[in-house]
Amino acid sequence: MNTNVERTADRLIVTVGDRRAVLLEVIRQARSRITLSLFRCNEAEIFEELAAASTRGVAVEVLVTSRAKGGRRKLDKLWRALERTGATLRAYTDPVVKYHAKYLVADEGPALVASLNLTKKCFRKTCDAVVVTHDPAVVSGLRRLWAADCARLAMPDNLTERLIVGPERARRQFTALIEQARTSIRLIDAKLSDPDLVSILKARRAAGLPVEIFSSKRVGGLKSHGKIMLIDDQTVVVGSLALAALSLDFRREVAIVVTEPSAVAEAVELFRALREAAERDAAAAGAADRALC
C-alpha cells in the first residue's frame, strides 16, 4: 500500500539536474497519447523522445503559441522541428489572449505542470519547477482545457480549483490564496508588479504576517524564471503565471496548487536555501563595503 501511495503522490522537482530527466521519463513511458502545451522548446532530446513516441504508436498532439518574442522565424523553426517528430500540431490563434501555458499529459496520467520552457536555458540555468501529478481531476481538466483552446472555445466549466487558469480566474484564485494565508507567504517572482496583489501583500506584511519575496533577476545563483508561491509552508503553487497584470489578465496561463507534504517539503527546502544564499551574499557585500572604507 505504501508503495502505491509513493508512486501516485504529487511530486515537485526543482533541482536543475532533475527537471529535464522527469520530462523525458514521462514521454518515454507514454503508451497511447501525449498532449502537450508548449511555449518554447529547443532541447534536441525532447524532440527525439517525441519522435520515438510517435514511432511506437503514441498519438502526440501539441498546442503551440502563435506569438512569442523573437518573431515568426523562431516560431517557424519550432513548428518544423515538431512536425519532424510526427506530432499533430495546433496553433493557439486567439487574437487577444497570448498563449503561455506549459503542461503535458501522458495517457491517463501523469500530468506535468511546469514553470519552465523546454529549452536548454531553462533546463540548465534557471530557477524553475515541475509538478508531476496523477490526480484524475487535473489530468482530465488539462485535456479539456487543451481541447477548448485548440477550438478557441471558452474555458471549460468546473475545472478543478487545483488548476489556476488565466486570464479567466487567475486573479481571483491568487487573491484568495494570499488573503487566506495564516502563518507565512513566500514567493519567487521576478515580474511581481500587479498593483492590487502588491497592495494585498503589503497589507498582509503590515498586519504582521511574514511575507518573503524573491523578486530579483537572479536567485540562488540562477536566473529567476519560474513563479513559485508557498503558503503557510503547507501549500505550494507552481506554473507560468507571474503576479503581473499582463500575465493575470491577458494571457492563457496555467499553474497548479499542491498540498502533498513531500512535495511541499521540497518547496520549503528551496526557500530555505535561497534565504541562506541571500544572507551570504548580503554578508559578503557588507564585508566588501567595509573593505572599501
N, C-alpha and C positions, 0 to 999 in steps of 0.2 A: 504493500500500500504506500509506504513512504517513497519508494522508487517512482511510482506513478505521479505522486504529488510533485516531486522534484522535476520530473520530465515536463510537466504541463504548467508549472508555475511561471508567471511573468519573469522575464529576465531583463536587466538593464546592463548594457555594455557601454562602458565609457573609455576603456583602455585603448590607446591608439592602435596597438598591435592586434586587437581582437575584433575590431569593428568590421573590417573587410572580410575576415575569416567567417564571421557568423552569416553575413550575406551570401557568401559563396556556398556555405554549408546548406542553407535553406534552398538555394537554387538547385544544388546538386541532388537534394533529397526529394524534390518535386516529382510527382509521377503522372499527373494529369493536366494541371493547369497552373500557370503563373500569371497573376495580374499585377502590373507594375505601374506606379505613378511616378513620373520622372521629371526632374527639372534640368539637371546636368549629369552627364556621365562621359568620362574619358579613360576609364580604367579598363585596359585590354582584357584582363581576366574575367571581368563581369560580362563583357560581350562574348567571350569564349564559352563561358558556362551557360549563357542564354542560348547560344547556338547548339551546344551539346544537349541542352534540354529539348530544343526543337527537334533535333535528330532522333532522340529516343521517344518522340511522340507526344511530348508535352505541348499543350497549346499555350504559347507565350503571347500575351496581349499587353501592349504598352500604350499609356496615355502620356503625351509629351506636350510641354508648353509650346505655344506658337510665338511667344515674345520673351526675350531674355537679353540681358546686357551682352554686347558683342555682336548683335545683329544676325542677319539672315545666314551669313556664311557659317557661323558656328552651329546654328540650328540645322542647316542642311547637312553638315558633316555628321552631327549626331544622328539625324534621320537615316542617312546612308549606312552608318555603322549598325544601327538597329535593324535595318532591312536585311543586311547580310546575315543576321542571326536567324532569320526565318520568322521573326516575330510579326504579329499583326499590329499595325500602328494606327493610332488615332491622335489627332491634334486637338488640343483644347482651344476652341475658337471663340469663346465669349468675347464680345467687342469691348467690354468694360472691365471685367474681373480678370486680373492677371493670375496665372497659374503657378503655384509654388509648392504644392503638396508633394511629400516624399514618403511613399509607403509601398509595400509589396505584400501580396498574399499568395501563398503556395497551397494548392489543393484546398482542403477544408481547414487549413491551418498548418503551420503558424502564420501569423501576420507580423510584419515588421513595420514599425513607425519610426522614422528617423528625423534627426535634425540636420543630418549631413547630406551633401550631394555625393553621388557615386563617382568621385573624382580622386585623382592622385593626391591633390592638395588636402582634401577632407579626410582621406584615409591616413595621412601621414603627419599633417602639420596643424590641425585644428582641434580645439576643444569642442567635442561633439558627442552625441549619444545615439544609441539604437535601442529600442524596446522590442522584445520578442514576446508575443502572447499567443496562446491557443484559445482565448476567450471567444466562444462562438458568436457572441453579440458584436464583438469587434470585427471578426473575420467577415461576417455577413454584412455588417454596416459599411465596411470599406468597399466590399464588392458592389453594394448598392450605390454608394456614392460614386464609384468609378463609372458604373454604367450610366448614371444620371449625367455625369459630367461629359461623357462621350456624346450623349444625345442632346446636350445643352438643355437638360430639364432642371427643374428646381431641386434643391437638396431634398433627399427622401425624408419623409416623416418618421418619427420615432427612432432615430438613430440613438444608440446608447450614449448616455451622458459621459461615458468614458472617453468618447471622441469629442475633442474640441475642434469645431469646424468654423473656419472663417470664409467669407465675411458674415454669414448668416447669424451665428450665435457666439462667436469667439469673445466679443466684448462682454456679453452677459456672463459667460462662464468664468472668464478670468476675474471679473469684478467680484463674483460670488466667492471664488477661491480666496482672494485677498481679504475680503471682508469677513470671511468665516474663520480665518486663522486665529488660533488661540495662544500659541506659545512662540512662534517664530515664522519668519518668511525669509527664504534665501533664494537669490536669483542670479543667473548668469544671462546677461542680455546686453550686448554692445550697442544695440539700437533702441534701448529703452528711451522713449520720448513722448509717449501719448500723454497729453496734459491731464486728462481725467484720471488715468491709472497712476500717474506720478503723484497727483494730489492725494489719492487714496493711500498710497504707500507712505507718503509723508505724514498723513494724519495718523496712520497706524503706528508709525515710529514715535510721533509726538505723544501718543497715548501710552507709550511705554513698551510697545511690542518690539522685540528685537527684529530689525529688518536689515539684512545683509545683502548688499548688491555689488556684483562684479560687473561693471559696465565698461571697463577699459577694453582697448582693442586687442590686448594680449592678456591671457590668464594662465598661470602655471607654466610659463614658457611656451605656450601655444597660442596661435591666433584664435581669438574669440569669434566663433561662428555659430555654434549651437545655442539654442534657447532652452534653458533648464530651470525649472522652479521647484523648490522644496518647501512644503508647508508643514509646520509643526513636527518636522522630522518623521512624518507619517505618510505623506502624500507627495509624489513627485510627478511633474508634468514635463514631457519631452516632445518636441516637434519643431515644425518650421516657423511657428508663429513668434514674431517679435512683438513686444509691447510698444508698438508704434502704430499710429493711425493708419498708415498705408497698409500695413500687414493685417491689422484687425478689421478694417472696413472695406478694403478694396482688392483683396487677393483671395484666391482659393488656397487655404492653408489647412493643415491638419496637425493636431497634437493629440497625445494620449495621456490619460490620468492613470497612475499606477499606485496601488497601495500594498502590493505584495511585500512583506517585510524584508526578504532577502534582496529584492531589487531596490527598495528604499535605502537599505543599508549601504548599497553601492553609492547612492547619491550623497548620503551623509558623509561617507569617506571622501568623496570627491570634493565637497565643500570644505571639509577639514584640511585636506591637502592644499587647496587653493588659499585658504586663510593663512596657513603656515608659510606658504610661499610668499604671500603678500607681506607678511610680517618680516620675513627675512629680507625681502627687497627694501622695505622701509628702513630697517635697521642698517642695511648696507649703504643706502642713500644718506642716512643721517651721519654715518661714520665718514663718508666721503665729504659731506659738507663741513664737518668739523675739521677734517684734514686740510681743507682749503682756507680755513680761517687763520 
